[in-house]
Amino acid sequence: MTGNQLQAARNLIGWSQAQLAEASGRVAASARAVEAIRAALEAHGVQFLEAGGVAQGPGIAVKGE
């Protein structure tokens, strides 16, 4: 998960950085924090896709180069 994906995911569900930190139970950036943040976002409906992945519903994606 990139920083841009993280920011986009927050924006999709209307969360501030503080709301995300609270929901994930993390403040400091670490591997565990990123995993917790991703889990918190996924629990609220955000779906992260690998290159070539297919969404399970409507959404947006960045076109590969």
CHARMM internal coordinates of N, CA and C (Angstrom, degrees):
IC EDIT
DIST 1 N 1 CA 1.4505
DIST 1 CA 1 C 1.5217
ANGL 1 N 1 CA 1 C 107.43
DIST 1 C 2 N 1.3083
ANGL 1 CA 1 C 2 N 115.42
DIHE 1 N 1 CA 1 C 2 N 127.97
DIST 2 N 2 CA 1.4644
ANGL 1 C 2 N 2 CA 120.41
DIHE 1 CA 1 C 2 N 2 CA 179.39
DIST 2 CA 2 C 1.5305
ANGL 2 N 2 CA 2 C 110.23
DIHE 1 C 2 N 2 CA 2 C -91.41
DIST 2 C 3 N 1.3157
ANGL 2 CA 2 C 3 N 116.23
DIHE 2 N 2 CA 2 C 3 N 166.29
DIST 3 N 3 CA 1.4565
ANGL 2 C 3 N 3 CA 121.22
DIHE 2 CA 2 C 3 N 3 CA 175.87
DIST 3 CA 3 C 1.5194
ANGL 3 N 3 CA 3 C 111.78
DIHE 2 C 3 N 3 CA 3 C -59.21
DIST 3 C 4 N 1.3406
ANGL 3 CA 3 C 4 N 115.93
DIHE 3 N 3 CA 3 C 4 N -38.75
DIST 4 N 4 CA 1.4682
ANGL 3 C 4 N 4 CA 119.73
DIHE 3 CA 3 C 4 N 4 CA 178.94
DIST 4 CA 4 C 1.5199
ANGL 4 N 4 CA 4 C 111.25
DIHE 3 C 4 N 4 CA 4 C -65.61
DIST 4 C 5 N 1.3436
ANGL 4 CA 4 C 5 N 117.18
DIHE 4 N 4 CA 4 C 5 N -39.56
DIST 5 N 5 CA 1.4574
ANGL 4 C 5 N 5 CA 120.39
DIHE 4 CA 4 C 5 N 5 CA 177.70
DIST 5 CA 5 C 1.5256
ANGL 5 N 5 CA 5 C 110.24
DIHE 4 C 5 N 5 CA 5 C -64.11
DIST 5 C 6 N 1.3164
ANGL 5 CA 5 C 6 N 115.88
DIHE 5 N 5 CA 5 C 6 N -41.72
DIST 6 N 6 CA 1.4527
ANGL 5 C 6 N 6 CA 120.76
DIHE 5 CA 5 C 6 N 6 CA 179.73
DIST 6 CA 6 C 1.5289
ANGL 6 N 6 CA 6 C 110.99
DIHE 5 C 6 N 6 CA 6 C -61.76
DIST 6 C 7 N 1.3259
ANGL 6 CA 6 C 7 N 116.03
DIHE 6 N 6 CA 6 C 7 N -46.27
DIST 7 N 7 CA 1.4655
ANGL 6 C 7 N 7 CA 119.86
DIHE 6 CA 6 C 7 N 7 CA 178.94
DIST 7 CA 7 C 1.5306
ANGL 7 N 7 CA 7 C 110.73
DIHE 6 C 7 N 7 CA 7 C -63.82
DIST 7 C 8 N 1.3231
ANGL 7 CA 7 C 8 N 116.84
DIHE 7 N 7 CA 7 C 8 N -43.04
DIST 8 N 8 CA 1.4658
ANGL 7 C 8 N 8 CA 120.37
DIHE 7 CA 7 C 8 N 8 CA 179.33
DIST 8 CA 8 C 1.5245
ANGL 8 N 8 CA 8 C 110.67
DIHE 7 C 8 N 8 CA 8 C -62.68
DIST 8 C 9 N 1.3130
ANGL 8 CA 8 C 9 N 117.12
DIHE 8 N 8 CA 8 C 9 N -40.93
DIST 9 N 9 CA 1.4616
ANGL 8 C 9 N 9 CA 120.80
DIHE 8 CA 8 C 9 N 9 CA 179.21
DIST 9 CA 9 C 1.5267
ANGL 9 N 9 CA 9 C 110.72
DIHE 8 C 9 N 9 CA 9 C -62.61
DIST 9 C 10 N 1.3377
ANGL 9 CA 9 C 10 N 116.73
DIHE 9 N 9 CA 9 C 10 N -43.91
DIST 10 N 10 CA 1.4696
ANGL 9 C 10 N 10 CA 120.16
DIHE 9 CA 9 C 10 N 10 CA 176.48
DIST 10 CA 10 C 1.5083
ANGL 10 N 10 CA 10 C 110.63
DIHE 9 C 10 N 10 CA 10 C -58.87
DIST 10 C 11 N 1.3219
ANGL 10 CA 10 C 11 N 115.99
DIHE 10 N 10 CA 10 C 11 N -45.56
DIST 11 N 11 CA 1.4634
ANGL 10 C 11 N 11 CA 120.66
DIHE 10 CA 10 C 11 N 11 CA -178.54
DIST 11 CA 11 C 1.5255
ANGL 11 N 11 CA 11 C 111.83
DIHE 10 C 11 N 11 CA 11 C -64.05
DIST 11 C 12 N 1.3321
ANGL 11 CA 11 C 12 N 117.44
DIHE 11 N 11 CA 11 C 12 N -36.34
DIST 12 N 12 CA 1.4649
ANGL 11 C 12 N 12 CA 120.92
DIHE 11 CA 11 C 12 N 12 CA -179.84
DIST 12 CA 12 C 1.5152
ANGL 12 N 12 CA 12 C 112.25
DIHE 11 C 12 N 12 CA 12 C -59.63
DIST 12 C 13 N 1.3287
ANGL 12 CA 12 C 13 N 116.40
DIHE 12 N 12 CA 12 C 13 N -34.91
DIST 13 N 13 CA 1.4665
ANGL 12 C 13 N 13 CA 118.72
DIHE 12 CA 12 C 13 N 13 CA -178.68
DIST 13 CA 13 C 1.5233
ANGL 13 N 13 CA 13 C 112.26
DIHE 12 C 13 N 13 CA 13 C -107.12
DIST 13 C 14 N 1.3497
ANGL 13 CA 13 C 14 N 116.61
DIHE 13 N 13 CA 13 C 14 N 8.48
DIST 14 N 14 CA 1.4558
ANGL 13 C 14 N 14 CA 120.94
DIHE 13 CA 13 C 14 N 14 CA 173.46
DIST 14 CA 14 C 1.5184
ANGL 14 N 14 CA 14 C 114.76
DIHE 13 C 14 N 14 CA 14 C 71.35
DIST 14 C 15 N 1.3177
ANGL 14 CA 14 C 15 N 117.66
DIHE 14 N 14 CA 14 C 15 N 32.85
DIST 15 N 15 CA 1.4634
ANGL 14 C 15 N 15 CA 121.90
DIHE 14 CA 14 C 15 N 15 CA -178.72
DIST 15 CA 15 C 1.5209
ANGL 15 N 15 CA 15 C 111.79
DIHE 14 C 15 N 15 CA 15 C -100.06
DIST 15 C 16 N 1.3206
ANGL 15 CA 15 C 16 N 115.25
DIHE 15 N 15 CA 15 C 16 N 143.51
DIST 16 N 16 CA 1.4640
ANGL 15 C 16 N 16 CA 121.32
DIHE 15 CA 15 C 16 N 16 CA 170.42
DIST 16 CA 16 C 1.5230
ANGL 16 N 16 CA 16 C 107.97
DIHE 15 C 16 N 16 CA 16 C -84.52
DIST 16 C 17 N 1.3331
ANGL 16 CA 16 C 17 N 116.72
DIHE 16 N 16 CA 16 C 17 N 170.78
DIST 17 N 17 CA 1.4630
ANGL 16 C 17 N 17 CA 120.42
DIHE 16 CA 16 C 17 N 17 CA 175.62
DIST 17 CA 17 C 1.5234
ANGL 17 N 17 CA 17 C 110.63
DIHE 16 C 17 N 17 CA 17 C -60.96
DIST 17 C 18 N 1.3227
ANGL 17 CA 17 C 18 N 116.24
DIHE 17 N 17 CA 17 C 18 N -38.48
DIST 18 N 18 CA 1.4656
ANGL 17 C 18 N 18 CA 120.59
DIHE 17 CA 17 C 18 N 18 CA -179.71
DIST 18 CA 18 C 1.5348
ANGL 18 N 18 CA 18 C 110.85
DIHE 17 C 18 N 18 CA 18 C -64.77
DIST 18 C 19 N 1.3383
ANGL 18 CA 18 C 19 N 116.69
DIHE 18 N 18 CA 18 C 19 N -41.20
DIST 19 N 19 CA 1.4648
ANGL 18 C 19 N 19 CA 119.72
DIHE 18 CA 18 C 19 N 19 CA 178.88
DIST 19 CA 19 C 1.5230
ANGL 19 N 19 CA 19 C 111.02
DIHE 18 C 19 N 19 CA 19 C -64.04
DIST 19 C 20 N 1.3250
ANGL 19 CA 19 C 20 N 116.46
DIHE 19 N 19 CA 19 C 20 N -40.37
DIST 20 N 20 CA 1.4560
ANGL 19 C 20 N 20 CA 120.58
DIHE 19 CA 19 C 20 N 20 CA 179.01
DIST 20 CA 20 C 1.5231
ANGL 20 N 20 CA 20 C 111.01
DIHE 19 C 20 N 20 CA 20 C -66.04
DIST 20 C 21 N 1.3227
ANGL 20 CA 20 C 21 N 116.90
DIHE 20 N 20 CA 20 C 21 N -42.68
DIST 21 N 21 CA 1.4620
ANGL 20 C 21 N 21 CA 120.69
DIHE 20 CA 20 C 21 N 21 CA 178.24
DIST 21 CA 21 C 1.5268
ANGL 21 N 21 CA 21 C 110.21
DIHE 20 C 21 N 21 CA 21 C -60.66
DIST 21 C 22 N 1.3222
ANGL 21 CA 21 C 22 N 116.82
DIHE 21 N 21 CA 21 C 22 N -42.02
DIST 22 N 22 CA 1.4680
ANGL 21 C 22 N 22 CA 120.55
DIHE 21 CA 21 C 22 N 22 CA 179.87
DIST 22 CA 22 C 1.5248
ANGL 22 N 22 CA 22 C 110.99
DIHE 21 C 22 N 22 CA 22 C -65.84
DIST 22 C 23 N 1.3343
ANGL 22 CA 22 C 23 N 117.31
DIHE 22 N 22 CA 22 C 23 N -44.78
DIST 23 N 23 CA 1.4599
ANGL 22 C 23 N 23 CA 121.21
DIHE 22 CA 22 C 23 N 23 CA -177.73
DIST 23 CA 23 C 1.5202
ANGL 23 N 23 CA 23 C 112.39
DIHE 22 C 23 N 23 CA 23 C -66.32
DIST 23 C 24 N 1.3296
ANGL 23 CA 23 C 24 N 116.65
DIHE 23 N 23 CA 23 C 24 N -32.53
DIST 24 N 24 CA 1.4583
ANGL 23 C 24 N 24 CA 120.27
DIHE 23 CA 23 C 24 N 24 CA -178.40
DIST 24 CA 24 C 1.5225
ANGL 24 N 24 CA 24 C 112.41
DIHE 23 C 24 N 24 CA 24 C -90.55
DIST 24 C 25 N 1.3217
ANGL 24 CA 24 C 25 N 116.41
DIHE 24 N 24 CA 24 C 25 N -12.08
DIST 25 N 25 CA 1.4541
ANGL 24 C 25 N 25 CA 120.28
DIHE 24 CA 24 C 25 N 25 CA -178.69
DIST 25 CA 25 C 1.5176
ANGL 25 N 25 CA 25 C 112.69
DIHE 24 C 25 N 25 CA 25 C 71.92
DIST 25 C 26 N 1.3211
ANGL 25 CA 25 C 26 N 117.14
DIHE 25 N 25 CA 25 C 26 N 22.73
DIST 26 N 26 CA 1.4728
ANGL 25 C 26 N 26 CA 122.27
DIHE 25 CA 25 C 26 N 26 CA -176.91
DIST 26 CA 26 C 1.5130
ANGL 26 N 26 CA 26 C 111.20
DIHE 25 C 26 N 26 CA 26 C -129.76
DIST 26 C 27 N 1.3186
ANGL 26 CA 26 C 27 N 114.85
DIHE 26 N 26 CA 26 C 27 N 151.11
DIST 27 N 27 CA 1.4565
ANGL 26 C 27 N 27 CA 120.69
DIHE 26 CA 26 C 27 N 27 CA 173.83
DIST 27 CA 27 C 1.5249
ANGL 27 N 27 CA 27 C 109.72
DIHE 26 C 27 N 27 CA 27 C -123.73
DIST 27 C 28 N 1.3173
ANGL 27 CA 27 C 28 N 116.78
DIHE 27 N 27 CA 27 C 28 N -50.20
DIST 28 N 28 CA 1.4610
ANGL 27 C 28 N 28 CA 121.34
DIHE 27 CA 27 C 28 N 28 CA -176.57
DIST 28 CA 28 C 1.5253
ANGL 28 N 28 CA 28 C 110.73
DIHE 27 C 28 N 28 CA 28 C -77.01
DIST 28 C 29 N 1.3311
ANGL 28 CA 28 C 29 N 115.45
DIHE 28 N 28 CA 28 C 29 N 146.75
DIST 29 N 29 CA 1.4584
ANGL 28 C 29 N 29 CA 120.68
DIHE 28 CA 28 C 29 N 29 CA 177.27
DIST 29 CA 29 C 1.5211
ANGL 29 N 29 CA 29 C 108.74
DIHE 28 C 29 N 29 CA 29 C -81.69
DIST 29 C 30 N 1.3044
ANGL 29 CA 29 C 30 N 116.05
DIHE 29 N 29 CA 29 C 30 N 119.49
DIST 30 N 30 CA 1.4581
ANGL 29 C 30 N 30 CA 122.64
DIHE 29 CA 29 C 30 N 30 CA 176.61
DIST 30 CA 30 C 1.5133
ANGL 30 N 30 CA 30 C 107.25
DIHE 29 C 30 N 30 CA 30 C -154.40
DIST 30 C 31 N 1.3150
ANGL 30 CA 30 C 31 N 117.27
DIHE 30 N 30 CA 30 C 31 N 172.21
DIST 31 N 31 CA 1.4615
ANGL 30 C 31 N 31 CA 120.07
DIHE 30 CA 30 C 31 N 31 CA 178.85
DIST 31 CA 31 C 1.5222
ANGL 31 N 31 CA 31 C 110.28
DIHE 30 C 31 N 31 CA 31 C -59.21
DIST 31 C 32 N 1.3166
ANGL 31 CA 31 C 32 N 117.29
DIHE 31 N 31 CA 31 C 32 N -42.30
DIST 32 N 32 CA 1.4617
ANGL 31 C 32 N 32 CA 120.22
DIHE 31 CA 31 C 32 N 32 CA 178.67
DIST 32 CA 32 C 1.5250
ANGL 32 N 32 CA 32 C 111.16
DIHE 31 C 32 N 32 CA 32 C -66.18
DIST 32 C 33 N 1.3219
ANGL 32 CA 32 C 33 N 115.99
DIHE 32 N 32 CA 32 C 33 N -37.99
DIST 33 N 33 CA 1.4624
ANGL 32 C 33 N 33 CA 119.60
DIHE 32 CA 32 C 33 N 33 CA 179.50
DIST 33 CA 33 C 1.5237
ANGL 33 N 33 CA 33 C 110.10
DIHE 32 C 33 N 33 CA 33 C -63.69
DIST 33 C 34 N 1.3179
ANGL 33 CA 33 C 34 N 117.49
DIHE 33 N 33 CA 33 C 34 N -43.94
DIST 34 N 34 CA 1.4626
ANGL 33 C 34 N 34 CA 120.68
DIHE 33 CA 33 C 34 N 34 CA 179.96
DIST 34 CA 34 C 1.5208
ANGL 34 N 34 CA 34 C 109.95
DIHE 33 C 34 N 34 CA 34 C -62.24
DIST 34 C 35 N 1.3302
ANGL 34 CA 34 C 35 N 117.57
DIHE 34 N 34 CA 34 C 35 N -42.07
DIST 35 N 35 CA 1.4630
ANGL 34 C 35 N 35 CA 120.49
DIHE 34 CA 34 C 35 N 35 CA 178.42
DIST 35 CA 35 C 1.5282
ANGL 35 N 35 CA 35 C 110.72
DIHE 34 C 35 N 35 CA 35 C -62.79
DIST 35 C 36 N 1.3212
ANGL 35 CA 35 C 36 N 116.88
DIHE 35 N 35 CA 35 C 36 N -41.89
DIST 36 N 36 CA 1.4671
ANGL 35 C 36 N 36 CA 120.69
DIHE 35 CA 35 C 36 N 36 CA 179.46
DIST 36 CA 36 C 1.5174
ANGL 36 N 36 CA 36 C 111.06
DIHE 35 C 36 N 36 CA 36 C -67.32
DIST 36 C 37 N 1.3234
ANGL 36 CA 36 C 37 N 116.19
DIHE 36 N 36 CA 36 C 37 N -39.43
DIST 37 N 37 CA 1.4658
ANGL 36 C 37 N 37 CA 120.80
DIHE 36 CA 36 C 37 N 37 CA 178.78
DIST 37 CA 37 C 1.5210
ANGL 37 N 37 CA 37 C 109.92
DIHE 36 C 37 N 37 CA 37 C -64.21
DIST 37 C 38 N 1.3214
ANGL 37 CA 37 C 38 N 116.34
DIHE 37 N 37 CA 37 C 38 N -45.91
DIST 38 N 38 CA 1.4619
ANGL 37 C 38 N 38 CA 119.98
DIHE 37 CA 37 C 38 N 38 CA 179.33
DIST 38 CA 38 C 1.5273
ANGL 38 N 38 CA 38 C 109.81
DIHE 37 C 38 N 38 CA 38 C -60.46
DIST 38 C 39 N 1.3213
ANGL 38 CA 38 C 39 N 117.61
DIHE 38 N 38 CA 38 C 39 N -44.54
DIST 39 N 39 CA 1.4566
ANGL 38 C 39 N 39 CA 121.56
DIHE 38 CA 38 C 39 N 39 CA 179.76
DIST 39 CA 39 C 1.5286
ANGL 39 N 39 CA 39 C 111.11
DIHE 38 C 39 N 39 CA 39 C -61.22
DIST 39 C 40 N 1.3315
ANGL 39 CA 39 C 40 N 117.12
DIHE 39 N 39 CA 39 C 40 N -40.32
DIST 40 N 40 CA 1.4694
ANGL 39 C 40 N 40 CA 120.73
DIHE 39 CA 39 C 40 N 40 CA 178.95
DIST 40 CA 40 C 1.5228
ANGL 40 N 40 CA 40 C 110.58
DIHE 39 C 40 N 40 CA 40 C -64.17
DIST 40 C 41 N 1.3136
ANGL 40 CA 40 C 41 N 117.00
DIHE 40 N 40 CA 40 C 41 N -42.04
DIST 41 N 41 CA 1.4659
ANGL 40 C 41 N 41 CA 120.54
DIHE 40 CA 40 C 41 N 41 CA 179.51
DIST 41 CA 41 C 1.5294
ANGL 41 N 41 CA 41 C 110.85
DIHE 40 C 41 N 41 CA 41 C -67.40
DIST 41 C 42 N 1.3340
ANGL 41 CA 41 C 42 N 116.66
DIHE 41 N 41 CA 41 C 42 N -43.53
DIST 42 N 42 CA 1.4614
ANGL 41 C 42 N 42 CA 119.80
DIHE 41 CA 41 C 42 N 42 CA 179.31
DIST 42 CA 42 C 1.5303
ANGL 42 N 42 CA 42 C 111.32
DIHE 41 C 42 N 42 CA 42 C -63.89
DIST 42 C 43 N 1.3184
ANGL 42 CA 42 C 43 N 117.16
DIHE 42 N 42 CA 42 C 43 N -34.27
DIST 43 N 43 CA 1.4623
ANGL 42 C 43 N 43 CA 121.00
DIHE 42 CA 42 C 43 N 43 CA 177.70
DIST 43 CA 43 C 1.5213
ANGL 43 N 43 CA 43 C 112.00
DIHE 42 C 43 N 43 CA 43 C -64.95
DIST 43 C 44 N 1.3413
ANGL 43 CA 43 C 44 N 116.12
DIHE 43 N 43 CA 43 C 44 N -19.17
DIST 44 N 44 CA 1.4628
ANGL 43 C 44 N 44 CA 120.89
DIHE 43 CA 43 C 44 N 44 CA 178.83
DIST 44 CA 44 C 1.5294
ANGL 44 N 44 CA 44 C 111.90
DIHE 43 C 44 N 44 CA 44 C -107.61
DIST 44 C 45 N 1.3238
ANGL 44 CA 44 C 45 N 116.40
DIHE 44 N 44 CA 44 C 45 N 21.72
DIST 45 N 45 CA 1.4543
ANGL 44 C 45 N 45 CA 120.99
DIHE 44 CA 44 C 45 N 45 CA 170.08
DIST 45 CA 45 C 1.5146
ANGL 45 N 45 CA 45 C 117.48
DIHE 44 C 45 N 45 CA 45 C 97.19
DIST 45 C 46 N 1.3295
ANGL 45 CA 45 C 46 N 118.62
DIHE 45 N 45 CA 45 C 46 N 0.88
DIST 46 N 46 CA 1.4629
ANGL 45 C 46 N 46 CA 120.20
DIHE 45 CA 45 C 46 N 46 CA 178.46
DIST 46 CA 46 C 1.5293
ANGL 46 N 46 CA 46 C 108.48
DIHE 45 C 46 N 46 CA 46 C -79.50
DIST 46 C 47 N 1.3263
ANGL 46 CA 46 C 47 N 116.51
DIHE 46 N 46 CA 46 C 47 N 133.81
DIST 47 N 47 CA 1.4604
ANGL 46 C 47 N 47 CA 121.74
DIHE 46 CA 46 C 47 N 47 CA 178.37
DIST 47 CA 47 C 1.5222
ANGL 47 N 47 CA 47 C 108.47
DIHE 46 C 47 N 47 CA 47 C -116.48
DIST 47 C 48 N 1.3260
ANGL 47 CA 47 C 48 N 117.31
DIHE 47 N 47 CA 47 C 48 N 121.97
DIST 48 N 48 CA 1.4614
ANGL 47 C 48 N 48 CA 121.95
DIHE 47 CA 47 C 48 N 48 CA 177.51
DIST 48 CA 48 C 1.5210
ANGL 48 N 48 CA 48 C 108.41
DIHE 47 C 48 N 48 CA 48 C -94.81
DIST 48 C 49 N 1.3256
ANGL 48 CA 48 C 49 N 116.76
DIHE 48 N 48 CA 48 C 49 N 134.69
DIST 49 N 49 CA 1.4599
ANGL 48 C 49 N 49 CA 121.94
DIHE 48 CA 48 C 49 N 49 CA -177.76
DIST 49 CA 49 C 1.5172
ANGL 49 N 49 CA 49 C 110.58
DIHE 48 C 49 N 49 CA 49 C -116.41
DIST 49 C 50 N 1.3087
ANGL 49 CA 49 C 50 N 116.30
DIHE 49 N 49 CA 49 C 50 N 140.79
DIST 50 N 50 CA 1.4551
ANGL 49 C 50 N 50 CA 121.31
DIHE 49 CA 49 C 50 N 50 CA 169.80
DIST 50 CA 50 C 1.5297
ANGL 50 N 50 CA 50 C 106.96
DIHE 49 C 50 N 50 CA 50 C -80.42
DIST 50 C 51 N 1.3196
ANGL 50 CA 50 C 51 N 117.19
DIHE 50 N 50 CA 50 C 51 N 165.03
DIST 51 N 51 CA 1.4621
ANGL 50 C 51 N 51 CA 120.89
DIHE 50 CA 50 C 51 N 51 CA 178.46
DIST 51 CA 51 C 1.5292
ANGL 51 N 51 CA 51 C 109.31
DIHE 50 C 51 N 51 CA 51 C -54.14
DIST 51 C 52 N 1.3216
ANGL 51 CA 51 C 52 N 116.17
DIHE 51 N 51 CA 51 C 52 N 129.33
DIST 52 N 52 CA 1.4568
ANGL 51 C 52 N 52 CA 121.62
DIHE 51 CA 51 C 52 N 52 CA -179.84
DIST 52 CA 52 C 1.5154
ANGL 52 N 52 CA 52 C 113.68
DIHE 51 C 52 N 52 CA 52 C 84.75
DIST 52 C 53 N 1.3247
ANGL 52 CA 52 C 53 N 117.49
DIHE 52 N 52 CA 52 C 53 N -1.37
DIST 53 N 53 CA 1.4630
ANGL 52 C 53 N 53 CA 121.54
DIHE 52 CA 52 C 53 N 53 CA -179.81
DIST 53 CA 53 C 1.5098
ANGL 53 N 53 CA 53 C 111.51
DIHE 52 C 53 N 53 CA 53 C -69.15
DIST 53 C 54 N 1.3210
ANGL 53 CA 53 C 54 N 115.49
DIHE 53 N 53 CA 53 C 54 N 159.30
DIST 54 N 54 CA 1.4599
ANGL 53 C 54 N 54 CA 121.67
DIHE 53 CA 53 C 54 N 54 CA -179.51
DIST 54 CA 54 C 1.5261
ANGL 54 N 54 CA 54 C 108.70
DIHE 53 C 54 N 54 CA 54 C -117.29
DIST 54 C 55 N 1.3152
ANGL 54 CA 54 C 55 N 115.76
DIHE 54 N 54 CA 54 C 55 N 130.20
DIST 55 N 55 CA 1.4609
ANGL 54 C 55 N 55 CA 121.02
DIHE 54 CA 54 C 55 N 55 CA 179.45
DIST 55 CA 55 C 1.5207
ANGL 55 N 55 CA 55 C 110.99
DIHE 54 C 55 N 55 CA 55 C -73.25
DIST 55 C 56 N 1.3318
ANGL 55 CA 55 C 56 N 115.40
DIHE 55 N 55 CA 55 C 56 N 154.82
DIST 56 N 56 CA 1.4551
ANGL 55 C 56 N 56 CA 121.01
DIHE 55 CA 55 C 56 N 56 CA 178.26
DIST 56 CA 56 C 1.5123
ANGL 56 N 56 CA 56 C 111.57
DIHE 55 C 56 N 56 CA 56 C -92.54
DIST 56 C 57 N 1.3181
ANGL 56 CA 56 C 57 N 117.82
DIHE 56 N 56 CA 56 C 57 N 9.26
DIST 57 N 57 CA 1.4602
ANGL 56 C 57 N 57 CA 122.93
DIHE 56 CA 56 C 57 N 57 CA 179.64
DIST 57 CA 57 C 1.5043
ANGL 57 N 57 CA 57 C 109.05
DIHE 56 C 57 N 57 CA 57 C -172.72
DIST 57 C 58 N 1.3285
ANGL 57 CA 57 C 58 N 117.45
DIHE 57 N 57 CA 57 C 58 N -170.32
DIST 58 N 58 CA 1.4597
ANGL 57 C 58 N 58 CA 120.38
DIHE 57 CA 57 C 58 N 58 CA 179.83
DIST 58 CA 58 C 1.5209
ANGL 58 N 58 CA 58 C 110.67
DIHE 57 C 58 N 58 CA 58 C -64.92
DIST 58 C 59 N 1.3193
ANGL 58 CA 58 C 59 N 116.43
DIHE 58 N 58 CA 58 C 59 N 151.09
DIST 59 N 59 CA 1.4593
ANGL 58 C 59 N 59 CA 119.66
DIHE 58 CA 58 C 59 N 59 CA 179.07
DIST 59 CA 59 C 1.5073
ANGL 59 N 59 CA 59 C 112.22
DIHE 58 C 59 N 59 CA 59 C 180.00
DIST 59 C 60 N 1.3117
ANGL 59 CA 59 C 60 N 115.62
DIHE 59 N 59 CA 59 C 60 N -166.98
DIST 60 N 60 CA 1.4583
ANGL 59 C 60 N 60 CA 121.65
DIHE 59 CA 59 C 60 N 60 CA 178.22
DIST 60 CA 60 C 1.5192
ANGL 60 N 60 CA 60 C 108.85
DIHE 59 C 60 N 60 CA 60 C -132.43
DIST 60 C 61 N 1.3195
ANGL 60 CA 60 C 61 N 115.86
DIHE 60 N 60 CA 60 C 61 N 158.53
DIST 61 N 61 CA 1.4718
ANGL 60 C 61 N 61 CA 121.39
DIHE 60 CA 60 C 61 N 61 CA 178.36
DIST 61 CA 61 C 1.5191
ANGL 61 N 61 CA 61 C 108.63
DIHE 60 C 61 N 61 CA 61 C -151.71
DIST 61 C 62 N 1.3186
ANGL 61 CA 61 C 62 N 115.91
DIHE 61 N 61 CA 61 C 62 N 159.13
DIST 62 N 62 CA 1.4517
ANGL 61 C 62 N 62 CA 122.12
DIHE 61 CA 61 C 62 N 62 CA 175.20
DIST 62 CA 62 C 1.5175
ANGL 62 N 62 CA 62 C 107.86
DIHE 61 C 62 N 62 CA 62 C -93.89
DIST 62 C 63 N 1.3092
ANGL 62 CA 62 C 63 N 116.26
DIHE 62 N 62 CA 62 C 63 N 127.59
DIST 63 N 63 CA 1.4626
ANGL 62 C 63 N 63 CA 121.65
DIHE 62 CA 62 C 63 N 63 CA -179.14
DIST 63 CA 63 C 1.5213
ANGL 63 N 63 CA 63 C 108.98
DIHE 62 C 63 N 63 CA 63 C -69.92
DIST 63 C 64 N 1.3328
ANGL 63 CA 63 C 64 N 116.61
DIHE 63 N 63 CA 63 C 64 N 133.40
DIST 64 N 64 CA 1.4605
ANGL 63 C 64 N 64 CA 121.92
DIHE 63 CA 63 C 64 N 64 CA 177.99
DIST 64 CA 64 C 1.5150
ANGL 64 N 64 CA 64 C 112.06
DIHE 63 C 64 N 64 CA 64 C -66.89
DIST 64 C 65 N 1.2996
ANGL 64 CA 64 C 65 N 114.92
DIHE 64 N 64 CA 64 C 65 N 161.47
DIST 65 N 65 CA 1.4761
ANGL 64 C 65 N 65 CA 119.48
DIHE 64 CA 64 C 65 N 65 CA -178.51
DIST 65 CA 65 C 1.4994
ANGL 65 N 65 CA 65 C 112.24
DIHE 64 C 65 N 65 CA 65 C -81.48
END
COOR INIT
IC SEED 1 N 1 CA 1 C
IC BUILD
